[in-house]
Amino acid sequence: MVRLYRSSTLMTLPLLTLCILGDSTFAAITAVVAANVVLVAYIVSSLREDRAEQEARKVSESRKDR
């Protein structure tokens, strides 16, 4: 679901900017900014998932040691 939101943001935000303002330069800038925001959000979510997996491994290893 989150991936769909990110993908739709990449497509719709620049198109809406182009339709509303009619300025292709500003639409291009909006597309670049939207792509960077989505990229950073993807990296942050990947890091969070990795941390959660590491914590789950630690918990399972501590249970095995008992």
C-alpha positions in Angstrom: 0.0 0.0 0.0 2.8 2.4 0.9 4.6 1.6 -2.4 1.4 2.5 -4.3 1.2 5.8 -2.5 4.8 6.6 -3.3 4.4 5.6 -7.0 1.3 7.7 -7.4 3.0 10.6 -5.7 5.8 10.5 -8.3 3.3 10.7 -11.1 0.5 12.9 -9.9 2.3 15.7 -8.1 4.2 17.0 -11.2 1.1 16.6 -13.4 -1.1 18.5 -11.0 1.5 21.2 -10.8 1.7 21.4 -14.6 -2.1 21.5 -14.9 -2.7 24.1 -12.2 0.2 26.5 -12.9 0.9 25.7 -16.5 4.6 26.2 -16.0 6.7 23.2 -17.2 9.8 24.4 -15.5 8.1 24.4 -12.1 6.5 21.0 -12.9 10.0 19.6 -13.6 11.3 21.0 -10.3 8.4 19.5 -8.5 9.1 16.1 -10.2 12.7 16.2 -9.0 11.8 17.1 -5.5 9.0 14.5 -5.3 11.5 11.8 -6.5 14.0 12.8 -3.9 11.4 12.8 -1.1 10.2 9.3 -2.2 13.7 8.0 -2.3 14.5 9.3 1.2 11.3 7.8 2.5 12.1 4.5 0.9 15.6 4.5 2.5 14.2 5.4 5.9 11.6 2.7 5.8 14.2 0.1 4.7 16.4 1.1 7.7 13.5 0.7 10.1 12.6 -2.7 8.7 16.2 -3.8 9.0 16.4 -2.7 12.7 13.1 -4.5 13.4 14.5 -7.7 11.9 17.7 -7.4 14.0 15.8 -6.9 17.2 13.6 -9.9 16.4 16.7 -12.0 15.8 18.1 -10.9 19.2 14.9 -11.8 21.0 14.8 -15.2 19.3 18.5 -15.9 20.1 18.0 -14.9 23.7 15.1 -17.4 24.0 17.2 -20.1 22.5 20.0 -19.5 25.0 17.6 -20.2 27.9 
